């Protein structure tokens, strides 16, 4: 339709007269219509190209915006992940450092347990030796062989202190084979392996410290009983009789101080003047005899009583108490329970 209008002759123009003019006229018109059509096509193509360019620009901008948002999201996720990894690594490093410090502390305490046990035994040795020396000096000042002999009960402190020294020395010097310690158990990770090695080390030190521990316990008990029994030679054992419970025979008098029965004083002999001198000698002899009898009775009452049975009984009870820890250890009752932390026994801290 557009081409038909372009080929029509515009009004006011002369009509071509000849065939050649008409041919030239229509050729010119066709050329003009062709250029016009091409211009329209070019304009439409330009419009379409501009629209496509605009759409492409919008799409490019959208893609750029989406890419920027995606890159920002990825950067944010990477930052969060990096922060989480840094925090996790810091926590892991702190946990490993804490576990290492814990194991080092346990190992240090376990190693010190051997020295503390030896120091305890040496303390018992030195303490018992010093107390025994002071006790011997006190006995030298208080008793003598002739005038004031040492009673049998004076041997008790020396006996118990001697056992304390002997048992503490046995703990230090009497070497015996200890129990076998198992190798560290296998572990899945480093912290568990470290804990297993620490546990094995603690068990090994406990074996060394506690293997002869009953001897040291016995030494401590012996030292305590020895200290408690120090006043024994300076005390009088209780008597089975009291002054009020003693009954004297007829013709005897009871001494109010000692409670012993004393012979009565003799009566004055009667007679005549002829035997006055004889009666006087008889009376003097009777007085001397009664005086000697009364002095002997009082001397026997004030003399030290026989405390052999008391000493033997006290010594037996003391020895039973001393060796009670050893007896309990022999029957397996030495440790009713063992404390632990994280599977690590800490008996070396308490024992």
Secondary structure as GFF3:
##gff-version 3
##sequence-region A 1 351
A	DSSP	alpha_helix	2	7	.	.	.	ID=ss1
A	DSSP	alpha_helix	19	142	.	.	.	ID=ss2
A	DSSP	three_ten_helix	152	154	.	.	.	ID=ss3
A	DSSP	alpha_helix	155	173	.	.	.	ID=ss4
A	DSSP	alpha_helix	190	210	.	.	.	ID=ss5
A	DSSP	alpha_helix	213	228	.	.	.	ID=ss6
A	DSSP	three_ten_helix	229	234	.	.	.	ID=ss7
A	DSSP	beta_strand	252	254	.	.	.	ID=ss8
A	DSSP	beta_strand	261	263	.	.	.	ID=ss9
A	DSSP	three_ten_helix	273	275	.	.	.	ID=ss10
A	DSSP	alpha_helix	276	302	.	.	.	ID=ss11
A	DSSP	alpha_helix	308	322	.	.	.	ID=ss12
A	DSSP	alpha_helix	324	330	.	.	.	ID=ss13
A	DSSP	beta_strand	340	341	.	.	.	ID=ss14
A	DSSP	beta_strand	344	345	.	.	.	ID=ss15
A	DSSP	alpha_helix	347	350	.	.	.	ID=ss16
###
